[in-house]
Amino acid sequence: MLHEKKGKWQGAVSQDIEKKGHEGIFSKWCERQGHTGVNQACIDAAYEAGAPWRQRASLAVTFSQGKGGAPSLSRPEIPEKK
C-alpha cells in the first residue's frame, strides 16, 4: 500500500488516491506519452500539458523525494507570466 511509509499528510493523500481508484493514473499517462514510467522527462511533459497533469506530476515529485525513491526528480521552472 502506498500510505504505509509516508508522513502524516502523504499517508492521508495516498489513502484518498487508493480509495478513489486513482492509483497509477500518472504512471500510466507517462507510459502513454512514450516515457518509461515516471521520470524527469515525463514530469517536464506533464508541466507543459497543464492541469490536471501538472498537479499530478508535482505530487509524484513530492512523494518520490519524501520516500527517497528518486531524488533526481524535480519540478521544472515555470516562466513568469507578464
Stockholm file with secondary structure:
# STOCKHOLM 1.0

chainA/1-82         MLHEKKGKWQGAVSQDIEKKGHEGIFSKWCERQGHTGVNQACIDAAYEAGAPWRQRASLAVTFSQGKGGAPSLSRPEIPEKK
#=GR chainA/1-82 SS CGGGGSCHHHHHHHHHHHHHTCTTHHHHHHHHTTCSSSCHHHHHHHHHHCTTHHHHHHHHHHHHHHTTSCTTCCCCCCCCCC
#=GC SS_cons        CGGGGSCHHHHHHHHHHHHHTCTTHHHHHHHHTTCSSSCHHHHHHHHHHCTTHHHHHHHHHHHHHHTTSCTTCCCCCCCCCC
//
